[in-house]
Amino acid sequence: MSNGPASVEPPPRPGGLVRGFLRLIVEVDESRRWTHRVRAALLLVLLLVGFGALGYWIPEIIERYLR
């Protein structure tokens, strides 16, 4: 028999890249220090440039390989 409620652990918080990306967006919008806003904005721009570069170069490499 159980004498009390079973200890229930809260589900793990989501983490990883998506959480970090969302934190950057919030930091750009709500940070009180302008240096934190600038840093977060630059990181977001670098992420977007990186994804854009990968989106261009990966298909280009595949196309060259298949020729």
PyMOL Python script that loads the backbone (N, CA, C, O; Angstrom):
from pymol import cmd

cmd.read_pdbstr("""\
ATOM      1  N   MET A   1       0.828  -1.179   0.000  1.00  0.00           N
ATOM      2  CA  MET A   1       0.000   0.000   0.000  1.00  0.00           C
ATOM      3  C   MET A   1       0.872   1.242   0.000  1.00  0.00           C
ATOM      4  O   MET A   1       1.985   1.252   0.526  1.00  0.00           O
ATOM      5  N   SER A   2       0.353   2.241  -0.580  1.00  0.00           N
ATOM      6  CA  SER A   2       1.062   3.506  -0.672  1.00  0.00           C
ATOM      7  C   SER A   2       0.622   4.418   0.465  1.00  0.00           C
ATOM      8  O   SER A   2      -0.571   4.599   0.707  1.00  0.00           O
ATOM      9  N   ASN A   3       1.597   4.986   1.155  1.00  0.00           N
ATOM     10  CA  ASN A   3       1.291   5.872   2.273  1.00  0.00           C
ATOM     11  C   ASN A   3       1.126   7.327   1.861  1.00  0.00           C
ATOM     12  O   ASN A   3       0.564   8.115   2.622  1.00  0.00           O
ATOM     13  N   GLY A   4       1.583   7.694   0.718  1.00  0.00           N
ATOM     14  CA  GLY A   4       1.498   9.087   0.288  1.00  0.00           C
ATOM     15  C   GLY A   4       1.576   9.170  -1.222  1.00  0.00           C
ATOM     16  O   GLY A   4       1.702   8.157  -1.910  1.00  0.00           O
ATOM     17  N   PRO A   5       1.501  10.361  -1.715  1.00  0.00           N
ATOM     18  CA  PRO A   5       1.585  10.512  -3.168  1.00  0.00           C
ATOM     19  C   PRO A   5       2.987  10.153  -3.654  1.00  0.00           C
ATOM     20  O   PRO A   5       3.989  10.443  -3.001  1.00  0.00           O
ATOM     21  N   ALA A   6       3.022   9.528  -4.794  1.00  0.00           N
ATOM     22  CA  ALA A   6       4.306   9.182  -5.394  1.00  0.00           C
ATOM     23  C   ALA A   6       5.015  10.460  -5.806  1.00  0.00           C
ATOM     24  O   ALA A   6       4.395  11.425  -6.252  1.00  0.00           O
ATOM     25  N   SER A   7       6.330  10.439  -5.646  1.00  0.00           N
ATOM     26  CA  SER A   7       7.063  11.641  -6.043  1.00  0.00           C
ATOM     27  C   SER A   7       7.085  11.702  -7.569  1.00  0.00           C
ATOM     28  O   SER A   7       7.609  10.818  -8.246  1.00  0.00           O
ATOM     29  N   VAL A   8       6.517  12.739  -8.060  1.00  0.00           N
ATOM     30  CA  VAL A   8       6.424  12.919  -9.508  1.00  0.00           C
ATOM     31  C   VAL A   8       7.394  14.014  -9.900  1.00  0.00           C
ATOM     32  O   VAL A   8       7.325  15.140  -9.405  1.00  0.00           O
ATOM     33  N   GLU A   9       8.297  13.665 -10.795  1.00  0.00           N
ATOM     34  CA  GLU A   9       9.261  14.653 -11.266  1.00  0.00           C
ATOM     35  C   GLU A   9       8.649  15.424 -12.427  1.00  0.00           C
ATOM     36  O   GLU A   9       7.946  14.854 -13.261  1.00  0.00           O
ATOM     37  N   PRO A  10       8.918  16.714 -12.475  1.00  0.00           N
ATOM     38  CA  PRO A  10       8.407  17.483 -13.618  1.00  0.00           C
ATOM     39  C   PRO A  10       9.104  17.026 -14.891  1.00  0.00           C
ATOM     40  O   PRO A  10      10.247  16.570 -14.843  1.00  0.00           O
ATOM     41  N   PRO A  11       8.436  17.141 -16.014  1.00  0.00           N
ATOM     42  CA  PRO A  11       9.070  16.734 -17.272  1.00  0.00           C
ATOM     43  C   PRO A  11      10.286  17.607 -17.550  1.00  0.00           C
ATOM     44  O   PRO A  11      10.318  18.775 -17.161  1.00  0.00           O
ATOM     45  N   PRO A  12      11.277  17.048 -18.217  1.00  0.00           N
ATOM     46  CA  PRO A  12      12.476  17.840 -18.504  1.00  0.00           C
ATOM     47  C   PRO A  12      12.147  19.034 -19.393  1.00  0.00           C
ATOM     48  O   PRO A  12      11.293  18.959 -20.276  1.00  0.00           O
ATOM     49  N   ARG A  13      12.843  20.130 -19.137  1.00  0.00           N
ATOM     50  CA  ARG A  13      12.630  21.334 -19.946  1.00  0.00           C
ATOM     51  C   ARG A  13      13.265  21.137 -21.310  1.00  0.00           C
ATOM     52  O   ARG A  13      14.321  20.516 -21.431  1.00  0.00           O
ATOM     53  N   PRO A  14      12.623  21.662 -22.324  1.00  0.00           N
ATOM     54  CA  PRO A  14      13.221  21.524 -23.649  1.00  0.00           C
ATOM     55  C   PRO A  14      14.540  22.279 -23.708  1.00  0.00           C
ATOM     56  O   PRO A  14      14.679  23.346 -23.110  1.00  0.00           O
ATOM     57  N   GLY A  15      15.471  21.743 -24.403  1.00  0.00           N
ATOM     58  CA  GLY A  15      16.773  22.385 -24.501  1.00  0.00           C
ATOM     59  C   GLY A  15      17.294  22.272 -25.912  1.00  0.00           C
ATOM     60  O   GLY A  15      16.571  21.898 -26.836  1.00  0.00           O
ATOM     61  N   GLY A  16      18.529  22.593 -26.057  1.00  0.00           N
ATOM     62  CA  GLY A  16      19.157  22.432 -27.348  1.00  0.00           C
ATOM     63  C   GLY A  16      19.147  23.694 -28.182  1.00  0.00           C
ATOM     64  O   GLY A  16      19.018  24.807 -27.672  1.00  0.00           O
ATOM     65  N   LEU A  17      19.285  23.488 -29.466  1.00  0.00           N
ATOM     66  CA  LEU A  17      19.439  24.602 -30.398  1.00  0.00           C
ATOM     67  C   LEU A  17      18.199  25.480 -30.493  1.00  0.00           C
ATOM     68  O   LEU A  17      18.305  26.704 -30.569  1.00  0.00           O
ATOM     69  N   VAL A  18      17.038  24.864 -30.487  1.00  0.00           N
ATOM     70  CA  VAL A  18      15.805  25.649 -30.630  1.00  0.00           C
ATOM     71  C   VAL A  18      15.635  26.577 -29.439  1.00  0.00           C
ATOM     72  O   VAL A  18      15.293  27.749 -29.597  1.00  0.00           O
ATOM     73  N   ARG A  19      15.874  26.049 -28.249  1.00  0.00           N
ATOM     74  CA  ARG A  19      15.745  26.879 -27.048  1.00  0.00           C
ATOM     75  C   ARG A  19      16.752  28.032 -27.070  1.00  0.00           C
ATOM     76  O   ARG A  19      16.410  29.159 -26.712  1.00  0.00           O
ATOM     77  N   GLY A  20      17.972  27.761 -27.482  1.00  0.00           N
ATOM     78  CA  GLY A  20      18.975  28.814 -27.570  1.00  0.00           C
ATOM     79  C   GLY A  20      18.602  29.879 -28.586  1.00  0.00           C
ATOM     80  O   GLY A  20      18.804  31.070 -28.348  1.00  0.00           O
ATOM     81  N   PHE A  21      18.060  29.451 -29.718  1.00  0.00           N
ATOM     82  CA  PHE A  21      17.631  30.390 -30.750  1.00  0.00           C
ATOM     83  C   PHE A  21      16.505  31.278 -30.238  1.00  0.00           C
ATOM     84  O   PHE A  21      16.510  32.489 -30.457  1.00  0.00           O
ATOM     85  N   LEU A  22      15.542  30.671 -29.556  1.00  0.00           N
ATOM     86  CA  LEU A  22      14.433  31.453 -29.006  1.00  0.00           C
ATOM     87  C   LEU A  22      14.909  32.414 -27.921  1.00  0.00           C
ATOM     88  O   LEU A  22      14.391  33.525 -27.807  1.00  0.00           O
ATOM     89  N   ARG A  23      15.883  31.999 -27.132  1.00  0.00           N
ATOM     90  CA  ARG A  23      16.421  32.897 -26.101  1.00  0.00           C
ATOM     91  C   ARG A  23      17.104  34.109 -26.733  1.00  0.00           C
ATOM     92  O   ARG A  23      17.008  35.218 -26.208  1.00  0.00           O
ATOM     93  N   LEU A  24      17.792  33.903 -27.860  1.00  0.00           N
ATOM     94  CA  LEU A  24      18.414  35.031 -28.553  1.00  0.00           C
ATOM     95  C   LEU A  24      17.364  36.024 -29.032  1.00  0.00           C
ATOM     96  O   LEU A  24      17.541  37.235 -28.900  1.00  0.00           O
ATOM     97  N   ILE A  25      16.279  35.513 -29.584  1.00  0.00           N
ATOM     98  CA  ILE A  25      15.215  36.398 -30.065  1.00  0.00           C
ATOM     99  C   ILE A  25      14.641  37.216 -28.915  1.00  0.00           C
ATOM    100  O   ILE A  25      14.430  38.421 -29.049  1.00  0.00           O
ATOM    101  N   VAL A  26      14.389  36.563 -27.793  1.00  0.00           N
ATOM    102  CA  VAL A  26      13.833  37.269 -26.635  1.00  0.00           C
ATOM    103  C   VAL A  26      14.839  38.276 -26.097  1.00  0.00           C
ATOM    104  O   VAL A  26      14.459  39.377 -25.700  1.00  0.00           O
ATOM    105  N   GLU A  27      16.121  37.909 -26.080  1.00  0.00           N
ATOM    106  CA  GLU A  27      17.135  38.821 -25.556  1.00  0.00           C
ATOM    107  C   GLU A  27      17.253  40.074 -26.414  1.00  0.00           C
ATOM    108  O   GLU A  27      17.448  41.169 -25.887  1.00  0.00           O
ATOM    109  N   VAL A  28      17.135  39.924 -27.731  1.00  0.00           N
ATOM    110  CA  VAL A  28      17.175  41.098 -28.609  1.00  0.00           C
ATOM    111  C   VAL A  28      16.018  42.028 -28.288  1.00  0.00           C
ATOM    112  O   VAL A  28      16.171  43.250 -28.299  1.00  0.00           O
ATOM    113  N   ASP A  29      14.881  41.456 -28.008  1.00  0.00           N
ATOM    114  CA  ASP A  29      13.674  42.248 -27.798  1.00  0.00           C
ATOM    115  C   ASP A  29      13.571  42.832 -26.394  1.00  0.00           C
ATOM    116  O   ASP A  29      13.107  43.962 -26.240  1.00  0.00           O
ATOM    117  N   GLU A  30      13.990  42.099 -25.368  1.00  0.00           N
ATOM    118  CA  GLU A  30      13.670  42.500 -24.003  1.00  0.00           C
ATOM    119  C   GLU A  30      14.859  42.813 -23.100  1.00  0.00           C
ATOM    120  O   GLU A  30      14.657  43.186 -21.944  1.00  0.00           O
ATOM    121  N   SER A  31      16.067  42.675 -23.580  1.00  0.00           N
ATOM    122  CA  SER A  31      17.217  42.925 -22.718  1.00  0.00           C
ATOM    123  C   SER A  31      17.309  44.405 -22.359  1.00  0.00           C
ATOM    124  O   SER A  31      17.065  45.276 -23.193  1.00  0.00           O
ATOM    125  N   ARG A  32      17.663  44.672 -21.115  1.00  0.00           N
ATOM    126  CA  ARG A  32      17.779  46.065 -20.665  1.00  0.00           C
ATOM    127  C   ARG A  32      19.093  46.697 -21.101  1.00  0.00           C
ATOM    128  O   ARG A  32      19.155  47.907 -21.319  1.00  0.00           O
ATOM    129  N   ARG A  33      20.120  45.909 -21.228  1.00  0.00           N
ATOM    130  CA  ARG A  33      21.423  46.446 -21.630  1.00  0.00           C
ATOM    131  C   ARG A  33      21.538  46.422 -23.150  1.00  0.00           C
ATOM    132  O   ARG A  33      21.271  45.405 -23.791  1.00  0.00           O
ATOM    133  N   TRP A  34      21.934  47.541 -23.706  1.00  0.00           N
ATOM    134  CA  TRP A  34      22.020  47.630 -25.162  1.00  0.00           C
ATOM    135  C   TRP A  34      23.128  46.738 -25.705  1.00  0.00           C
ATOM    136  O   TRP A  34      23.045  46.283 -26.846  1.00  0.00           O
ATOM    137  N   THR A  35      24.178  46.476 -24.898  1.00  0.00           N
ATOM    138  CA  THR A  35      25.256  45.601 -25.372  1.00  0.00           C
ATOM    139  C   THR A  35      24.758  44.166 -25.546  1.00  0.00           C
ATOM    140  O   THR A  35      25.177  43.464 -26.466  1.00  0.00           O
ATOM    141  N   HIS A  36      23.867  43.740 -24.661  1.00  0.00           N
ATOM    142  CA  HIS A  36      23.300  42.395 -24.791  1.00  0.00           C
ATOM    143  C   HIS A  36      22.404  42.316 -26.021  1.00  0.00           C
ATOM    144  O   HIS A  36      22.380  41.302 -26.719  1.00  0.00           O
ATOM    145  N   ARG A  37      21.676  43.381 -26.279  1.00  0.00           N
ATOM    146  CA  ARG A  37      20.816  43.411 -27.471  1.00  0.00           C
ATOM    147  C   ARG A  37      21.645  43.333 -28.747  1.00  0.00           C
ATOM    148  O   ARG A  37      21.312  42.589 -29.669  1.00  0.00           O
ATOM    149  N   VAL A  38      22.722  44.104 -28.792  1.00  0.00           N
ATOM    150  CA  VAL A  38      23.571  44.111 -29.989  1.00  0.00           C
ATOM    151  C   VAL A  38      24.219  42.744 -30.185  1.00  0.00           C
ATOM    152  O   VAL A  38      24.262  42.228 -31.301  1.00  0.00           O
ATOM    153  N   ARG A  39      24.720  42.163 -29.103  1.00  0.00           N
ATOM    154  CA  ARG A  39      25.360  40.850 -29.192  1.00  0.00           C
ATOM    155  C   ARG A  39      24.371  39.795 -29.689  1.00  0.00           C
ATOM    156  O   ARG A  39      24.699  39.002 -30.571  1.00  0.00           O
ATOM    157  N   ALA A  40      23.176  39.786 -29.129  1.00  0.00           N
ATOM    158  CA  ALA A  40      22.167  38.811 -29.539  1.00  0.00           C
ATOM    159  C   ALA A  40      21.750  39.037 -30.991  1.00  0.00           C
ATOM    160  O   ALA A  40      21.551  38.077 -31.736  1.00  0.00           O
ATOM    161  N   ALA A  41      21.619  40.292 -31.393  1.00  0.00           N
ATOM    162  CA  ALA A  41      21.239  40.587 -32.775  1.00  0.00           C
ATOM    163  C   ALA A  41      22.326  40.123 -33.745  1.00  0.00           C
ATOM    164  O   ALA A  41      22.019  39.564 -34.798  1.00  0.00           O
ATOM    165  N   LEU A  42      23.588  40.353 -33.397  1.00  0.00           N
ATOM    166  CA  LEU A  42      24.684  39.901 -34.255  1.00  0.00           C
ATOM    167  C   LEU A  42      24.718  38.380 -34.355  1.00  0.00           C
ATOM    168  O   LEU A  42      24.958  37.833 -35.432  1.00  0.00           O
ATOM    169  N   LEU A  43      24.480  37.701 -33.246  1.00  0.00           N
ATOM    170  CA  LEU A  43      24.443  36.240 -33.282  1.00  0.00           C
ATOM    171  C   LEU A  43      23.304  35.737 -34.166  1.00  0.00           C
ATOM    172  O   LEU A  43      23.470  34.767 -34.905  1.00  0.00           O
ATOM    173  N   LEU A  44      22.151  36.394 -34.088  1.00  0.00           N
ATOM    174  CA  LEU A  44      21.035  36.003 -34.953  1.00  0.00           C
ATOM    175  C   LEU A  44      21.372  36.212 -36.425  1.00  0.00           C
ATOM    176  O   LEU A  44      21.062  35.365 -37.263  1.00  0.00           O
ATOM    177  N   VAL A  45      22.003  37.336 -36.736  1.00  0.00           N
ATOM    178  CA  VAL A  45      22.388  37.605 -38.126  1.00  0.00           C
ATOM    179  C   VAL A  45      23.396  36.562 -38.602  1.00  0.00           C
ATOM    180  O   VAL A  45      23.294  36.066 -39.724  1.00  0.00           O
ATOM    181  N   LEU A  46      24.369  36.229 -37.752  1.00  0.00           N
ATOM    182  CA  LEU A  46      25.351  35.212 -38.125  1.00  0.00           C
ATOM    183  C   LEU A  46      24.692  33.846 -38.340  1.00  0.00           C
ATOM    184  O   LEU A  46      25.066  33.114 -39.256  1.00  0.00           O
ATOM    185  N   LEU A  47      23.725  33.510 -37.506  1.00  0.00           N
ATOM    186  CA  LEU A  47      23.001  32.252 -37.701  1.00  0.00           C
ATOM    187  C   LEU A  47      22.261  32.238 -39.033  1.00  0.00           C
ATOM    188  O   LEU A  47      22.294  31.242 -39.756  1.00  0.00           O
ATOM    189  N   LEU A  48      21.600  33.335 -39.353  1.00  0.00           N
ATOM    190  CA  LEU A  48      20.865  33.405 -40.617  1.00  0.00           C
ATOM    191  C   LEU A  48      21.805  33.331 -41.816  1.00  0.00           C
ATOM    192  O   LEU A  48      21.500  32.664 -42.805  1.00  0.00           O
ATOM    193  N   VAL A  49      22.946  34.011 -41.734  1.00  0.00           N
ATOM    194  CA  VAL A  49      23.931  33.958 -42.816  1.00  0.00           C
ATOM    195  C   VAL A  49      24.472  32.535 -42.953  1.00  0.00           C
ATOM    196  O   VAL A  49      24.654  32.033 -44.063  1.00  0.00           O
ATOM    197  N   GLY A  50      24.726  31.896 -41.817  1.00  0.00           N
ATOM    198  CA  GLY A  50      25.218  30.518 -41.854  1.00  0.00           C
ATOM    199  C   GLY A  50      24.231  29.567 -42.505  1.00  0.00           C
ATOM    200  O   GLY A  50      24.613  28.741 -43.335  1.00  0.00           O
ATOM    201  N   PHE A  51      22.954  29.680 -42.131  1.00  0.00           N
ATOM    202  CA  PHE A  51      21.939  28.828 -42.747  1.00  0.00           C
ATOM    203  C   PHE A  51      21.801  29.141 -44.235  1.00  0.00           C
ATOM    204  O   PHE A  51      21.617  28.231 -45.044  1.00  0.00           O
ATOM    205  N   GLY A  52      21.889  30.403 -44.596  1.00  0.00           N
ATOM    206  CA  GLY A  52      21.809  30.773 -46.006  1.00  0.00           C
ATOM    207  C   GLY A  52      22.974  30.207 -46.804  1.00  0.00           C
ATOM    208  O   GLY A  52      22.794  29.706 -47.914  1.00  0.00           O
ATOM    209  N   ALA A  53      24.172  30.291 -46.227  1.00  0.00           N
ATOM    210  CA  ALA A  53      25.353  29.752 -46.903  1.00  0.00           C
ATOM    211  C   ALA A  53      25.240  28.239 -47.066  1.00  0.00           C
ATOM    212  O   ALA A  53      25.543  27.698 -48.129  1.00  0.00           O
ATOM    213  N   LEU A  54      24.805  27.567 -46.013  1.00  0.00           N
ATOM    214  CA  LEU A  54      24.627  26.116 -46.117  1.00  0.00           C
ATOM    215  C   LEU A  54      23.554  25.765 -47.138  1.00  0.00           C
ATOM    216  O   LEU A  54      23.688  24.789 -47.877  1.00  0.00           O
ATOM    217  N   GLY A  55      22.501  26.552 -47.177  1.00  0.00           N
ATOM    218  CA  GLY A  55      21.431  26.306 -48.137  1.00  0.00           C
ATOM    219  C   GLY A  55      21.874  26.515 -49.573  1.00  0.00           C
ATOM    220  O   GLY A  55      21.269  25.965 -50.493  1.00  0.00           O
ATOM    221  N   TYR A  56      22.922  27.301 -49.776  1.00  0.00           N
ATOM    222  CA  TYR A  56      23.444  27.508 -51.126  1.00  0.00           C
ATOM    223  C   TYR A  56      24.529  26.482 -51.454  1.00  0.00           C
ATOM    224  O   TYR A  56      24.503  25.861 -52.517  1.00  0.00           O
ATOM    225  N   TRP A  57      25.485  26.308 -50.531  1.00  0.00           N
ATOM    226  CA  TRP A  57      26.648  25.476 -50.832  1.00  0.00           C
ATOM    227  C   TRP A  57      26.354  23.984 -50.861  1.00  0.00           C
ATOM    228  O   TRP A  57      26.920  23.271 -51.690  1.00  0.00           O
ATOM    229  N   ILE A  58      25.502  23.497 -49.997  1.00  0.00           N
ATOM    230  CA  ILE A  58      25.226  22.055 -49.993  1.00  0.00           C
ATOM    231  C   ILE A  58      24.598  21.609 -51.314  1.00  0.00           C
ATOM    232  O   ILE A  58      25.073  20.631 -51.891  1.00  0.00           O
ATOM    233  N   PRO A  59      23.557  22.272 -51.823  1.00  0.00           N
ATOM    234  CA  PRO A  59      23.043  21.863 -53.144  1.00  0.00           C
ATOM    235  C   PRO A  59      24.078  22.043 -54.262  1.00  0.00           C
ATOM    236  O   PRO A  59      24.112  21.253 -55.206  1.00  0.00           O
ATOM    237  N   GLU A  60      24.916  23.071 -54.162  1.00  0.00           N
ATOM    238  CA  GLU A  60      25.952  23.299 -55.174  1.00  0.00           C
ATOM    239  C   GLU A  60      26.959  22.150 -55.184  1.00  0.00           C
ATOM    240  O   GLU A  60      27.354  21.680 -56.250  1.00  0.00           O
ATOM    241  N   ILE A  61      27.368  21.705 -54.016  1.00  0.00           N
ATOM    242  CA  ILE A  61      28.315  20.590 -53.914  1.00  0.00           C
ATOM    243  C   ILE A  61      27.679  19.308 -54.442  1.00  0.00           C
ATOM    244  O   ILE A  61      28.326  18.539 -55.154  1.00  0.00           O
ATOM    245  N   ILE A  62      26.424  19.077 -54.097  1.00  0.00           N
ATOM    246  CA  ILE A  62      25.731  17.876 -54.576  1.00  0.00           C
ATOM    247  C   ILE A  62      25.597  17.905 -56.094  1.00  0.00           C
ATOM    248  O   ILE A  62      25.776  16.882 -56.755  1.00  0.00           O
ATOM    249  N   GLU A  63      25.283  19.073 -56.647  1.00  0.00           N
ATOM    250  CA  GLU A  63      25.145  19.188 -58.100  1.00  0.00           C
ATOM    251  C   GLU A  63      26.475  18.916 -58.796  1.00  0.00           C
ATOM    252  O   GLU A  63      26.505  18.228 -59.817  1.00  0.00           O
ATOM    253  N   ARG A  64      27.573  19.444 -58.259  1.00  0.00           N
ATOM    254  CA  ARG A  64      28.886  19.191 -58.860  1.00  0.00           C
ATOM    255  C   ARG A  64      29.254  17.720 -58.767  1.00  0.00           C
ATOM    256  O   ARG A  64      29.836  17.160 -59.696  1.00  0.00           O
ATOM    257  N   TYR A  65      28.916  17.098 -57.651  1.00  0.00           N
ATOM    258  CA  TYR A  65      29.241  15.684 -57.464  1.00  0.00           C
ATOM    259  C   TYR A  65      28.469  14.804 -58.442  1.00  0.00           C
ATOM    260  O   TYR A  65      29.006  13.808 -58.927  1.00  0.00           O
ATOM    261  N   LEU A  66      27.229  15.152 -58.737  1.00  0.00           N
ATOM    262  CA  LEU A  66      26.392  14.328 -59.605  1.00  0.00           C
ATOM    263  C   LEU A  66      26.669  14.538 -61.091  1.00  0.00           C
ATOM    264  O   LEU A  66      26.168  13.769 -61.912  1.00  0.00           O
ATOM    265  N   ARG A  67      27.437  15.535 -61.459  1.00  0.00           N
ATOM    266  CA  ARG A  67      27.743  15.771 -62.882  1.00  0.00           C
ATOM    267  C   ARG A  67      28.697  14.753 -63.414  1.00  0.00           C
ATOM    268  O   ARG A  67      29.060  14.802 -64.589  1.00  0.00           O
TER     269      ARG A  67
END
""", "prot")
cmd.dss("prot")
cmd.show_as("cartoon", "prot")
cmd.util.cbc("prot")
cmd.orient("prot")
